[in-house]
Amino acid sequence: MTINVSFRILCLSLLFFIMNYAHADRNLPPAVTAPIPVTELIDYSTYSENVKNLISIATSLSEKKLTYLYGSSDPKNNGMDCSGTIYYLLKTAHVEDVPRSAEEMFSWAKEKGKLYPVTEQEFNSVQFSHLKPGDLLFWTGTYAATPSESGVTHVMIYLGKNKNKQPLMFGSSDGRTYQGKKMWGVSVFDFQLPNDNSKAKFVGYSCIPKLTCFP
């Protein structure tokens, strides 16, 4: 009798889990994404093997139709957030000590990488002269967050420029654009700097410690 009751409780628990998982999955905003156009990246043949491998992993993710899902760093959840995407990407590329949050990644890059601070929101500024494919990109003010020392709230990876000389990036977002179309999820995006009226600010970039930082 005890075994039957325990078995019934176990079955009900499993049913409850399955129903809630399916419900959560149905409630995910639909992905609006585009794959990384690797063949369109100018100078791609000159990229280092580490950067090419990174972009290969990112390309695979960009083809999975993953939505934006806050708190997720696993594509098995059918979505990931910005830092979760970069965390998963770098872990897959065997960067074992990468931290999880955008703010922690900023501090990690500042301590172990080569962080270039940016105060001018213009690509023609000399402050962008060290930017190269594979670099981590950091923003503040992209959403309301608990005040912190750096204020960094968003991170992506720089892919380089396409044949039209437009800068591109990879990551996850709930509203940035690609080629004029609003994206939602893990995708390629136009790398655009915030305008003067935006609360968001681009604050810097860095090579990836132990992967693309060279002497």
Residue pairs with C-beta under 8 A, 6 or more apart in sequence:
25 78
28 67
28 69
28 78
28 79
29 67
29 68
29 174
29 184
30 67
30 184
31 65
31 66
31 67
31 68
31 79
31 184
31 185
31 186
32 181
32 182
32 183
32 184
32 185
32 187
33 62
33 65
33 66
33 183
33 184
33 185
33 186
33 187
33 188
34 62
34 178
34 179
34 181
34 183
34 187
34 188
35 59
35 62
35 63
35 187
35 188
36 55
36 58
36 59
36 62
36 159
36 168
36 170
36 188
37 162
37 168
37 188
38 44
38 55
38 59
40 162
40 163
41 55
41 133
41 159
41 160
41 161
41 162
41 168
42 160
42 161
42 162
42 163
42 165
43 160
44 52
44 160
47 55
47 133
47 134
47 160
48 134
48 212
50 93
50 134
50 211
50 212
51 133
51 134
51 212
53 93
54 89
54 90
54 93
54 134
54 157
54 208
54 211
54 212
55 133
55 134
55 159
55 170
57 89
57 92
57 93
58 89
58 157
58 159
58 170
61 75
61 85
61 88
61 89
61 170
61 186
62 170
62 186
62 187
62 188
64 75
64 186
65 185
66 75
66 78
66 79
66 80
66 172
66 185
66 186
67 78
67 79
67 184
67 185
67 186
68 79
68 80
68 81
68 172
68 173
68 174
68 184
68 185
68 186
69 77
69 78
69 79
69 80
69 81
69 84
70 81
71 81
71 84
72 79
72 80
72 81
72 84
73 80
73 81
73 83
73 84
73 85
73 87
73 88
73 100
74 80
74 84
74 88
75 88
75 186
79 172
79 185
79 186
80 88
80 172
80 186
81 172
82 102
82 154
82 155
82 156
82 171
82 172
82 173
83 100
83 101
83 102
83 105
83 155
84 100
84 172
85 171
85 172
85 186
86 98
86 102
86 105
86 136
86 155
86 156
86 157
86 171
87 98
87 99
87 100
87 105
89 157
89 170
90 98
90 208
90 211
91 98
93 211
95 208
95 209
95 210
95 211
97 108
97 209
97 210
98 105
98 108
99 105
99 107
99 108
102 138
102 152
102 153
102 154
102 155
103 148
103 150
103 151
103 152
103 153
105 136
105 138
105 152
105 155
106 115
106 138
106 150
106 152
106 155
106 203
106 204
107 150
108 209
109 115
109 136
109 138
109 206
109 207
109 208
109 209
110 206
112 209
112 210
112 213
113 136
113 206
113 207
113 208
113 209
113 213
114 130
114 206
114 207
114 213
115 204
115 205
115 206
116 127
116 130
116 131
116 204
116 205
116 206
117 127
117 203
117 204
118 125
118 127
118 128
118 202
118 203
118 204
118 205
119 127
120 127
121 193
121 194
121 195
121 196
121 201
121 202
122 193
123 167
123 193
130 205
131 158
131 205
132 158
132 160
132 207
132 212
133 158
133 159
133 160
134 157
134 158
134 207
134 208
134 211
134 212
135 157
135 158
135 205
135 206
135 207
135 208
135 212
136 155
136 156
136 157
136 158
136 205
136 206
136 207
136 208
137 155
137 156
137 157
137 158
137 169
137 191
137 202
137 205
138 152
138 154
138 155
138 202
138 203
138 204
138 205
138 206
139 152
139 153
139 154
139 155
139 194
139 200
139 201
139 202
139 203
140 150
140 151
140 152
140 153
140 154
140 200
140 201
140 203
141 151
141 153
141 198
141 199
141 200
141 201
142 153
142 154
142 200
143 153
143 154
145 151
145 153
150 203
151 203
152 203
154 173
154 200
155 171
156 169
156 170
156 171
156 173
156 189
156 191
157 169
157 170
157 171
158 167
158 168
158 169
158 191
158 205
159 167
159 168
159 169
159 170
159 188
159 191
160 167
160 168
161 167
161 168
162 168
166 190
167 190
167 191
168 178
168 188
168 189
168 190
168 191
169 188
169 189
169 190
169 191
170 187
170 188
170 189
171 186
171 187
171 189
172 185
172 186
172 187
173 183
173 184
173 185
173 187
173 189
174 184
175 182
175 183
175 184
176 182
176 183
176 189
176 190
176 192
177 183
177 189
177 190
177 192
178 187
178 188
178 189
178 190
179 190
183 189
193 202
194 200
194 201
194 202
206 213
207 213
207 214
